[in-house]
Amino acid sequence: MTEPLNTRPAEESRFVRLTPQGLKTVRRWAMSITIGSFLFGFDTGIISGALLFIRDDFGLNSFEQSSVVSVLLLGAVVGALVSGRIADRYGRRPLLAGLGVLFFLGIAAAAVAGGYAVLLLGRIIMGLAVGGVSATVPTYLGEMAPAQVRGRVLSLNQLLVTIGLLASYLVNWAFSGSGQWRGMFWVGGIPSALLVLACLWLPESPVWSIAHGRTDQARKVLDEVTEPGGADLVISRFGSTDRGDGQRRGGTGSRPGGVWALLAPAVRPALLVGLILAALQQFSGINTILYYAPTIMGEAGLSASKAIYYSVFIGVINVIITVVAVNLVDRLGRRPLLLGSLAGMGISIALLGVAFAAGLSPLLMLVFMLLYIVAFGIGMGPVFWVLLGEIFPPAQRATGSSAGATVNWLSNFVVSLLFLPLISAIGQAPAFWIFAVICALGMAFVAKWVPETRGRHADEVGADLRRRWNVRAK
């Protein structure tokens, strides 16, 4: 159902139209799928408040505290890496249901943990689930959404991540008075159960069904939401696209080609764009800015007791700006939002470096930090995940999304590991200026190598990618 409504009236018959009720149904499916994204945000954010009480209960030293936080990132790397193959073999819906179960098991292990080892195990399991949904949700959404709203639907992924983060901050705030950190974790069991239940009524992706020869199953789903003839058009297009991809990679095209298919000349440009954007999102400094938020707030004169309260404030800003991005991504397109976002991020983080170097007002530092978060939230945050669900050919979409998500989590881990040694070696201001230079390089990369995907078929996106990277389709 990734076919667009007509953008060229003379060719209207070539495109699939959803019925008004069908469009509502697709949106309900998208909201159910992105419960996984909500859990992504919740499970990564809940530890920030819970750790304040866990460290005292378990007597954790600084290394044990940092490992409880960072081990989720390593679990996410593994989860993202293996999810593509599982999604291609068994389908998107069964994998998402399994990830819901995995979320619950990880949350339960952390909530009942009697010591450091079981808590660490719970965080690893959560990380596996977080990495899995980070790769699976963009794939599933990209295959279920019509192109005229595909950007908005894919942006729901990042929106629900930010809402999950905000929910975790609110839960931390609600339980902070009693110190019941186990209750903080148990709240996450509710959306985990909802995700599993949602998968009982969600349909399998028609694109996956077609690729696996289950045409009748795909037709049943398509007939539920498209106008008469729409199912035939989608089946015909994805059948021919899949065969074409298969011929170019030397296979039959009836099944996904696995990880090696990503290295085929026709697919390689999409892989390069996905992996470079994945690394760029993290190496542009977002997590270091969020890491520095408490320090800057402390320098601005705010007491430590208000740290959780002001994390809620930042969470609200993240949600609001992501809502704005959701409404712009299908109006302005992906490239303008990415370019504007990287420009805003580069300028604001450079000014933050100047503020540190010149010893300017801590409140001014806070303003630059918030401007950076706004710039990230309008483009680089959500649009990366949108593109991850759009740039790969249908047969390689799950594996390509898995590769992009894996590099994103690896980059997250590397930046988190090296940031403190970096500022110890060169100072705060130069460290932020390095991130500003990375943002500038990112703008150049997007301008030259990243295609616009708004309202385009997969074959049109592929042709643009090959032209930009000077690669011939074989």
C-alpha angles and dihedrals in degrees: 000000000000092000114121129232111250118293091169111050095203090063098042094126091063093064134075120241124201121217115243089252089045091056090052090049092052090051091052090050090050093051090051093048092050093059079089089058090050089055089048089060096038097051094046092048104039094073092064092073099027093056091063088068101029093060091059096042094049098029093234120187122220094269092050091049093051092045091053088056101039100041088075088064092055091048089050091054091056093043093051092045097055100034096079094060092045092049092050093048103041104018138257098272098053091047092051090050090050090050089053089056090047091052090053093048092050093047092048093049091052094044095052096036113137094192149000098287097056091043089054090050091052091051091050091052090048088051092053089054094044092052091046095054092043088063100032103046097059090048094049094045093046091054096045100046128082113234096246089067099019094109093051092045093048090046088061085075093066092037092057090045089057091044089051090051091049091048090052090052091049092049090049089051093048093051097037093090094057097033091226097155092166089062089053090061095042091059087067090062090073098064089039090060091043091055092054091047092047090056089060090070102027113103124232116259109272089218090059091045092051092048089053096047095254095130095152091055091050092047092053091055094044094048088057094063111018133077117254111297094021095108092053091050094051093045091048094047097046092041091055093041091051092049091049092051090048093053092050092052094041096251136106095261093224094109135030111276098227128232094316090060088068088068094056111117093245093052101035096086090057090049092051092049092047095048096043093048089047091055093040092056090060102033090053086076108251097138093045089054091050089045090053094049095093092047094050092045090051091051088049088063100259117143121242090241089068095053095101092044092054092045085062088054092053089046091055091051090051092053095046095050092046090053087054090050092050089057094046104043095080093038102047099022133234101280098054091049092048094048094046091045095051091046092052092045093049095049096045096046091046089053089048088056090050090051091055093044094048096039093238125175114302088225089059089051088054091051092052090048093052091047088054091051091049091050091049093047094052095056128346093049102054102017094062090060091045092054092045088062094046114037100066125079113255094255093054100034099104094043092044093049089049091053092048093048091048092054090045092056093043090052090048090054094046094049092047090049097047103037099084094045088048095056090044090055102042107010135252100283097051090047091057091045089056088057089049090054090049089053090052091050088048091056090054091049094050093046093054108028111024117084128214109253101181111129094351133131119238091252091053091050090048092051091051091049092051091049093050093047094039093238123148120223109242 
